Amino acid sequence: MVGQTSDGTAVNPLGPITLNGVANPAGVVDPDAFRLPDGRIRLAYLAGLTAPSNPAPRAICLADSADGVNFTVVGSAYDIPAGDMITDPSLARLADGSWLMAMSRGSRR
């Protein structure tokens, strides 16, 4: 679910996001949103989350949106190797315009 606030406290629900026209896409979790210099919203997320018994491929993906609700998938930023526990991507734009992405690997160090 995505929402909007104008005063920093009250949130107005806008509904589920769409990815390439699919509302509330299955297996999409851990979103991290970042406003681009042109005003669009870039979303990093984990795609392919399924039941542990289903070894579906997983990836950290990127999508862009003009309104923060309807996103167009840009592509995979990182294909997660089978058995790896990578989750929770976070984006940061560096001063030189490049991107830095951090990801969690659970309790593994």
Phi and psi in radians as a Rosetta constraint file:
Dihedral C 1 N 2 CA 2 C 2 CIRCULARHARMONIC -2.109 0.35
Dihedral N 2 CA 2 C 2 N 3 CIRCULARHARMONIC 2.547 0.35
Dihedral C 2 N 3 CA 3 C 3 CIRCULARHARMONIC -2.402 0.35
Dihedral N 3 CA 3 C 3 N 4 CIRCULARHARMONIC 2.982 0.35
Dihedral C 3 N 4 CA 4 C 4 CIRCULARHARMONIC -2.327 0.35
Dihedral N 4 CA 4 C 4 N 5 CIRCULARHARMONIC 2.492 0.35
Dihedral C 4 N 5 CA 5 C 5 CIRCULARHARMONIC -2.268 0.35
Dihedral N 5 CA 5 C 5 N 6 CIRCULARHARMONIC 2.512 0.35
Dihedral C 5 N 6 CA 6 C 6 CIRCULARHARMONIC -1.914 0.35
Dihedral N 6 CA 6 C 6 N 7 CIRCULARHARMONIC -0.364 0.35
Dihedral C 6 N 7 CA 7 C 7 CIRCULARHARMONIC -2.024 0.35
Dihedral N 7 CA 7 C 7 N 8 CIRCULARHARMONIC 0.054 0.35
Dihedral C 7 N 8 CA 8 C 8 CIRCULARHARMONIC 1.478 0.35
Dihedral N 8 CA 8 C 8 N 9 CIRCULARHARMONIC -0.070 0.35
Dihedral C 8 N 9 CA 9 C 9 CIRCULARHARMONIC -2.164 0.35
Dihedral N 9 CA 9 C 9 N 10 CIRCULARHARMONIC -0.971 0.35
Dihedral C 9 N 10 CA 10 C 10 CIRCULARHARMONIC -1.391 0.35
Dihedral N 10 CA 10 C 10 N 11 CIRCULARHARMONIC 2.268 0.35
Dihedral C 10 N 11 CA 11 C 11 CIRCULARHARMONIC -1.918 0.35
Dihedral N 11 CA 11 C 11 N 12 CIRCULARHARMONIC 2.258 0.35
Dihedral C 11 N 12 CA 12 C 12 CIRCULARHARMONIC -1.747 0.35
Dihedral N 12 CA 12 C 12 N 13 CIRCULARHARMONIC 1.914 0.35
Dihedral C 12 N 13 CA 13 C 13 CIRCULARHARMONIC -1.094 0.35
Dihedral N 13 CA 13 C 13 N 14 CIRCULARHARMONIC 2.339 0.35
Dihedral C 13 N 14 CA 14 C 14 CIRCULARHARMONIC -1.843 0.35
Dihedral N 14 CA 14 C 14 N 15 CIRCULARHARMONIC -0.236 0.35
Dihedral C 14 N 15 CA 15 C 15 CIRCULARHARMONIC 1.979 0.35
Dihedral N 15 CA 15 C 15 N 16 CIRCULARHARMONIC 3.140 0.35
Dihedral C 15 N 16 CA 16 C 16 CIRCULARHARMONIC -1.270 0.35
Dihedral N 16 CA 16 C 16 N 17 CIRCULARHARMONIC 2.681 0.35
Dihedral C 16 N 17 CA 17 C 17 CIRCULARHARMONIC -1.282 0.35
Dihedral N 17 CA 17 C 17 N 18 CIRCULARHARMONIC 2.828 0.35
Dihedral C 17 N 18 CA 18 C 18 CIRCULARHARMONIC -2.099 0.35
Dihedral N 18 CA 18 C 18 N 19 CIRCULARHARMONIC 2.512 0.35
Dihedral C 18 N 19 CA 19 C 19 CIRCULARHARMONIC -2.080 0.35
Dihedral N 19 CA 19 C 19 N 20 CIRCULARHARMONIC 2.020 0.35
Dihedral C 19 N 20 CA 20 C 20 CIRCULARHARMONIC 0.905 0.35
Dihedral N 20 CA 20 C 20 N 21 CIRCULARHARMONIC 0.704 0.35
Dihedral C 20 N 21 CA 21 C 21 CIRCULARHARMONIC 1.500 0.35
Dihedral N 21 CA 21 C 21 N 22 CIRCULARHARMONIC -0.059 0.35
Dihedral C 21 N 22 CA 22 C 22 CIRCULARHARMONIC -1.678 0.35
Dihedral N 22 CA 22 C 22 N 23 CIRCULARHARMONIC 2.038 0.35
Dihedral C 22 N 23 CA 23 C 23 CIRCULARHARMONIC -1.349 0.35
Dihedral N 23 CA 23 C 23 N 24 CIRCULARHARMONIC 2.441 0.35
Dihedral C 23 N 24 CA 24 C 24 CIRCULARHARMONIC 0.895 0.35
Dihedral N 24 CA 24 C 24 N 25 CIRCULARHARMONIC 0.988 0.35
Dihedral C 24 N 25 CA 25 C 25 CIRCULARHARMONIC -1.067 0.35
Dihedral N 25 CA 25 C 25 N 26 CIRCULARHARMONIC 2.386 0.35
Dihedral C 25 N 26 CA 26 C 26 CIRCULARHARMONIC -1.241 0.35
Dihedral N 26 CA 26 C 26 N 27 CIRCULARHARMONIC 2.525 0.35
Dihedral C 26 N 27 CA 27 C 27 CIRCULARHARMONIC 1.362 0.35
Dihedral N 27 CA 27 C 27 N 28 CIRCULARHARMONIC 0.163 0.35
Dihedral C 27 N 28 CA 28 C 28 CIRCULARHARMONIC -1.822 0.35
Dihedral N 28 CA 28 C 28 N 29 CIRCULARHARMONIC 2.072 0.35
Dihedral C 28 N 29 CA 29 C 29 CIRCULARHARMONIC -2.471 0.35
Dihedral N 29 CA 29 C 29 N 30 CIRCULARHARMONIC 3.046 0.35
Dihedral C 29 N 30 CA 30 C 30 CIRCULARHARMONIC 0.997 0.35
Dihedral N 30 CA 30 C 30 N 31 CIRCULARHARMONIC 0.856 0.35
Dihedral C 30 N 31 CA 31 C 31 CIRCULARHARMONIC -1.237 0.35
Dihedral N 31 CA 31 C 31 N 32 CIRCULARHARMONIC 2.559 0.35
Dihedral C 31 N 32 CA 32 C 32 CIRCULARHARMONIC -2.354 0.35
Dihedral N 32 CA 32 C 32 N 33 CIRCULARHARMONIC 2.082 0.35
Dihedral C 32 N 33 CA 33 C 33 CIRCULARHARMONIC -1.837 0.35
Dihedral N 33 CA 33 C 33 N 34 CIRCULARHARMONIC 2.529 0.35
Dihedral C 33 N 34 CA 34 C 34 CIRCULARHARMONIC -2.494 0.35
Dihedral N 34 CA 34 C 34 N 35 CIRCULARHARMONIC 2.303 0.35
Dihedral C 34 N 35 CA 35 C 35 CIRCULARHARMONIC -1.439 0.35
Dihedral N 35 CA 35 C 35 N 36 CIRCULARHARMONIC 2.187 0.35
Dihedral C 35 N 36 CA 36 C 36 CIRCULARHARMONIC -1.395 0.35
Dihedral N 36 CA 36 C 36 N 37 CIRCULARHARMONIC 2.801 0.35
Dihedral C 36 N 37 CA 37 C 37 CIRCULARHARMONIC -0.999 0.35
Dihedral N 37 CA 37 C 37 N 38 CIRCULARHARMONIC -0.495 0.35
Dihedral C 37 N 38 CA 38 C 38 CIRCULARHARMONIC -1.505 0.35
Dihedral N 38 CA 38 C 38 N 39 CIRCULARHARMONIC 0.073 0.35
Dihedral C 38 N 39 CA 39 C 39 CIRCULARHARMONIC 1.692 0.35
Dihedral N 39 CA 39 C 39 N 40 CIRCULARHARMONIC -0.267 0.35
Dihedral C 39 N 40 CA 40 C 40 CIRCULARHARMONIC -1.197 0.35
Dihedral N 40 CA 40 C 40 N 41 CIRCULARHARMONIC 2.827 0.35
Dihedral C 40 N 41 CA 41 C 41 CIRCULARHARMONIC -1.855 0.35
Dihedral N 41 CA 41 C 41 N 42 CIRCULARHARMONIC 2.238 0.35
Dihedral C 41 N 42 CA 42 C 42 CIRCULARHARMONIC -1.804 0.35
Dihedral N 42 CA 42 C 42 N 43 CIRCULARHARMONIC 2.304 0.35
Dihedral C 42 N 43 CA 43 C 43 CIRCULARHARMONIC -2.043 0.35
Dihedral N 43 CA 43 C 43 N 44 CIRCULARHARMONIC 2.236 0.35
Dihedral C 43 N 44 CA 44 C 44 CIRCULARHARMONIC -1.856 0.35
Dihedral N 44 CA 44 C 44 N 45 CIRCULARHARMONIC 2.438 0.35
Dihedral C 44 N 45 CA 45 C 45 CIRCULARHARMONIC -2.737 0.35
Dihedral N 45 CA 45 C 45 N 46 CIRCULARHARMONIC 2.817 0.35
Dihedral C 45 N 46 CA 46 C 46 CIRCULARHARMONIC -1.573 0.35
Dihedral N 46 CA 46 C 46 N 47 CIRCULARHARMONIC 2.170 0.35
Dihedral C 46 N 47 CA 47 C 47 CIRCULARHARMONIC -1.941 0.35
Dihedral N 47 CA 47 C 47 N 48 CIRCULARHARMONIC 2.468 0.35
Dihedral C 47 N 48 CA 48 C 48 CIRCULARHARMONIC 1.706 0.35
Dihedral N 48 CA 48 C 48 N 49 CIRCULARHARMONIC 0.281 0.35
Dihedral C 48 N 49 CA 49 C 49 CIRCULARHARMONIC -1.242 0.35
Dihedral N 49 CA 49 C 49 N 50 CIRCULARHARMONIC 2.136 0.35
Dihedral C 49 N 50 CA 50 C 50 CIRCULARHARMONIC -2.368 0.35
Dihedral N 50 CA 50 C 50 N 51 CIRCULARHARMONIC -3.103 0.35
Dihedral C 50 N 51 CA 51 C 51 CIRCULARHARMONIC -1.083 0.35
Dihedral N 51 CA 51 C 51 N 52 CIRCULARHARMONIC 2.576 0.35
Dihedral C 51 N 52 CA 52 C 52 CIRCULARHARMONIC -0.957 0.35
Dihedral N 52 CA 52 C 52 N 53 CIRCULARHARMONIC -0.485 0.35
Dihedral C 52 N 53 CA 53 C 53 CIRCULARHARMONIC -1.336 0.35
Dihedral N 53 CA 53 C 53 N 54 CIRCULARHARMONIC -0.182 0.35
Dihedral C 53 N 54 CA 54 C 54 CIRCULARHARMONIC -1.843 0.35
Dihedral N 54 CA 54 C 54 N 55 CIRCULARHARMONIC 1.887 0.35
Dihedral C 54 N 55 CA 55 C 55 CIRCULARHARMONIC -1.464 0.35
Dihedral N 55 CA 55 C 55 N 56 CIRCULARHARMONIC 0.846 0.35
Dihedral C 55 N 56 CA 56 C 56 CIRCULARHARMONIC -1.147 0.35
Dihedral N 56 CA 56 C 56 N 57 CIRCULARHARMONIC 2.586 0.35
Dihedral C 56 N 57 CA 57 C 57 CIRCULARHARMONIC -1.086 0.35
Dihedral N 57 CA 57 C 57 N 58 CIRCULARHARMONIC 2.495 0.35
Dihedral C 57 N 58 CA 58 C 58 CIRCULARHARMONIC -2.163 0.35
Dihedral N 58 CA 58 C 58 N 59 CIRCULARHARMONIC 2.695 0.35
Dihedral C 58 N 59 CA 59 C 59 CIRCULARHARMONIC -2.685 0.35
Dihedral N 59 CA 59 C 59 N 60 CIRCULARHARMONIC 2.699 0.35
Dihedral C 59 N 60 CA 60 C 60 CIRCULARHARMONIC -1.583 0.35
Dihedral N 60 CA 60 C 60 N 61 CIRCULARHARMONIC 2.127 0.35
Dihedral C 60 N 61 CA 61 C 61 CIRCULARHARMONIC -2.082 0.35
Dihedral N 61 CA 61 C 61 N 62 CIRCULARHARMONIC 2.864 0.35
Dihedral C 61 N 62 CA 62 C 62 CIRCULARHARMONIC -2.148 0.35
Dihedral N 62 CA 62 C 62 N 63 CIRCULARHARMONIC 2.525 0.35
Dihedral C 62 N 63 CA 63 C 63 CIRCULARHARMONIC -2.520 0.35
Dihedral N 63 CA 63 C 63 N 64 CIRCULARHARMONIC 2.654 0.35
Dihedral C 63 N 64 CA 64 C 64 CIRCULARHARMONIC -2.113 0.35
Dihedral N 64 CA 64 C 64 N 65 CIRCULARHARMONIC 2.648 0.35
Dihedral C 64 N 65 CA 65 C 65 CIRCULARHARMONIC -2.571 0.35
Dihedral N 65 CA 65 C 65 N 66 CIRCULARHARMONIC 2.521 0.35
Dihedral C 65 N 66 CA 66 C 66 CIRCULARHARMONIC -1.507 0.35
Dihedral N 66 CA 66 C 66 N 67 CIRCULARHARMONIC -0.449 0.35
Dihedral C 66 N 67 CA 67 C 67 CIRCULARHARMONIC -2.021 0.35
Dihedral N 67 CA 67 C 67 N 68 CIRCULARHARMONIC -0.031 0.35
Dihedral C 67 N 68 CA 68 C 68 CIRCULARHARMONIC 1.376 0.35
Dihedral N 68 CA 68 C 68 N 69 CIRCULARHARMONIC 0.076 0.35
Dihedral C 68 N 69 CA 69 C 69 CIRCULARHARMONIC -2.132 0.35
Dihedral N 69 CA 69 C 69 N 70 CIRCULARHARMONIC -0.814 0.35
Dihedral C 69 N 70 CA 70 C 70 CIRCULARHARMONIC -1.767 0.35
Dihedral N 70 CA 70 C 70 N 71 CIRCULARHARMONIC 1.923 0.35
Dihedral C 70 N 71 CA 71 C 71 CIRCULARHARMONIC -1.908 0.35
Dihedral N 71 CA 71 C 71 N 72 CIRCULARHARMONIC 2.561 0.35
Dihedral C 71 N 72 CA 72 C 72 CIRCULARHARMONIC -1.943 0.35
Dihedral N 72 CA 72 C 72 N 73 CIRCULARHARMONIC 2.207 0.35
Dihedral C 72 N 73 CA 73 C 73 CIRCULARHARMONIC -1.186 0.35
Dihedral N 73 CA 73 C 73 N 74 CIRCULARHARMONIC 2.241 0.35
Dihedral C 73 N 74 CA 74 C 74 CIRCULARHARMONIC -1.469 0.35
Dihedral N 74 CA 74 C 74 N 75 CIRCULARHARMONIC -0.737 0.35
Dihedral C 74 N 75 CA 75 C 75 CIRCULARHARMONIC 2.630 0.35
Dihedral N 75 CA 75 C 75 N 76 CIRCULARHARMONIC -3.034 0.35
Dihedral C 75 N 76 CA 76 C 76 CIRCULARHARMONIC -1.464 0.35
Dihedral N 76 CA 76 C 76 N 77 CIRCULARHARMONIC 2.300 0.35
Dihedral C 76 N 77 CA 77 C 77 CIRCULARHARMONIC -1.626 0.35
Dihedral N 77 CA 77 C 77 N 78 CIRCULARHARMONIC -0.499 0.35
Dihedral C 77 N 78 CA 78 C 78 CIRCULARHARMONIC -2.770 0.35
Dihedral N 78 CA 78 C 78 N 79 CIRCULARHARMONIC 2.074 0.35
Dihedral C 78 N 79 CA 79 C 79 CIRCULARHARMONIC -1.451 0.35
Dihedral N 79 CA 79 C 79 N 80 CIRCULARHARMONIC 2.153 0.35
Dihedral C 79 N 80 CA 80 C 80 CIRCULARHARMONIC -1.449 0.35
Dihedral N 80 CA 80 C 80 N 81 CIRCULARHARMONIC 2.174 0.35
Dihedral C 80 N 81 CA 81 C 81 CIRCULARHARMONIC -1.063 0.35
Dihedral N 81 CA 81 C 81 N 82 CIRCULARHARMONIC 2.563 0.35
Dihedral C 81 N 82 CA 82 C 82 CIRCULARHARMONIC -0.941 0.35
Dihedral N 82 CA 82 C 82 N 83 CIRCULARHARMONIC 2.337 0.35
Dihedral C 82 N 83 CA 83 C 83 CIRCULARHARMONIC 1.503 0.35
Dihedral N 83 CA 83 C 83 N 84 CIRCULARHARMONIC -0.217 0.35
Dihedral C 83 N 84 CA 84 C 84 CIRCULARHARMONIC -1.359 0.35
Dihedral N 84 CA 84 C 84 N 85 CIRCULARHARMONIC 2.536 0.35
Dihedral C 84 N 85 CA 85 C 85 CIRCULARHARMONIC -1.784 0.35
Dihedral N 85 CA 85 C 85 N 86 CIRCULARHARMONIC 0.521 0.35
Dihedral C 85 N 86 CA 86 C 86 CIRCULARHARMONIC -1.179 0.35
Dihedral N 86 CA 86 C 86 N 87 CIRCULARHARMONIC 2.347 0.35
Dihedral C 86 N 87 CA 87 C 87 CIRCULARHARMONIC -2.573 0.35
Dihedral N 87 CA 87 C 87 N 88 CIRCULARHARMONIC -3.123 0.35
Dihedral C 87 N 88 CA 88 C 88 CIRCULARHARMONIC 0.915 0.35
Dihedral N 88 CA 88 C 88 N 89 CIRCULARHARMONIC 1.137 0.35
Dihedral C 88 N 89 CA 89 C 89 CIRCULARHARMONIC -1.232 0.35
Dihedral N 89 CA 89 C 89 N 90 CIRCULARHARMONIC 2.542 0.35
Dihedral C 89 N 90 CA 90 C 90 CIRCULARHARMONIC -2.333 0.35
Dihedral N 90 CA 90 C 90 N 91 CIRCULARHARMONIC 2.345 0.35
Dihedral C 90 N 91 CA 91 C 91 CIRCULARHARMONIC -1.872 0.35
Dihedral N 91 CA 91 C 91 N 92 CIRCULARHARMONIC 2.582 0.35
Dihedral C 91 N 92 CA 92 C 92 CIRCULARHARMONIC -2.503 0.35
Dihedral N 92 CA 92 C 92 N 93 CIRCULARHARMONIC 2.368 0.35
Dihedral C 92 N 93 CA 93 C 93 CIRCULARHARMONIC -1.658 0.35
Dihedral N 93 CA 93 C 93 N 94 CIRCULARHARMONIC 2.191 0.35
Dihedral C 93 N 94 CA 94 C 94 CIRCULARHARMONIC -1.492 0.35
Dihedral N 94 CA 94 C 94 N 95 CIRCULARHARMONIC 2.848 0.35
Dihedral C 94 N 95 CA 95 C 95 CIRCULARHARMONIC -1.013 0.35
Dihedral N 95 CA 95 C 95 N 96 CIRCULARHARMONIC -0.529 0.35
Dihedral C 95 N 96 CA 96 C 96 CIRCULARHARMONIC -1.456 0.35
Dihedral N 96 CA 96 C 96 N 97 CIRCULARHARMONIC 0.050 0.35
Dihedral C 96 N 97 CA 97 C 97 CIRCULARHARMONIC 1.621 0.35
Dihedral N 97 CA 97 C 97 N 98 CIRCULARHARMONIC -0.162 0.35
Dihedral C 97 N 98 CA 98 C 98 CIRCULARHARMONIC -1.393 0.35
Dihedral N 98 CA 98 C 98 N 99 CIRCULARHARMONIC 2.975 0.35
Dihedral C 98 N 99 CA 99 C 99 CIRCULARHARMONIC -1.973 0.35
Dihedral N 99 CA 99 C 99 N 100 CIRCULARHARMONIC 2.591 0.35
Dihedral C 99 N 100 CA 100 C 100 CIRCULARHARMONIC -2.138 0.35
Dihedral N 100 CA 100 C 100 N 101 CIRCULARHARMONIC 2.284 0.35
Dihedral C 100 N 101 CA 101 C 101 CIRCULARHARMONIC -2.122 0.35
Dihedral N 101 CA 101 C 101 N 102 CIRCULARHARMONIC 2.281 0.35
Dihedral C 101 N 102 CA 102 C 102 CIRCULARHARMONIC -1.916 0.35
Dihedral N 102 CA 102 C 102 N 103 CIRCULARHARMONIC 2.567 0.35
Dihedral C 102 N 103 CA 103 C 103 CIRCULARHARMONIC -2.393 0.35
Dihedral N 103 CA 103 C 103 N 104 CIRCULARHARMONIC 2.675 0.35
Dihedral C 103 N 104 CA 104 C 104 CIRCULARHARMONIC -1.621 0.35
Dihedral N 104 CA 104 C 104 N 105 CIRCULARHARMONIC 2.561 0.35
Dihedral C 104 N 105 CA 105 C 105 CIRCULARHARMONIC -2.135 0.35
Dihedral N 105 CA 105 C 105 N 106 CIRCULARHARMONIC 0.714 0.35
Dihedral C 105 N 106 CA 106 C 106 CIRCULARHARMONIC 1.069 0.35
Dihedral N 106 CA 106 C 106 N 107 CIRCULARHARMONIC -2.413 0.35
Dihedral C 106 N 107 CA 107 C 107 CIRCULARHARMONIC -1.533 0.35
Dihedral N 107 CA 107 C 107 N 108 CIRCULARHARMONIC -0.035 0.35
Dihedral C 107 N 108 CA 108 C 108 CIRCULARHARMONIC -1.274 0.35
Dihedral N 108 CA 108 C 108 N 109 CIRCULARHARMONIC 2.458 0.35
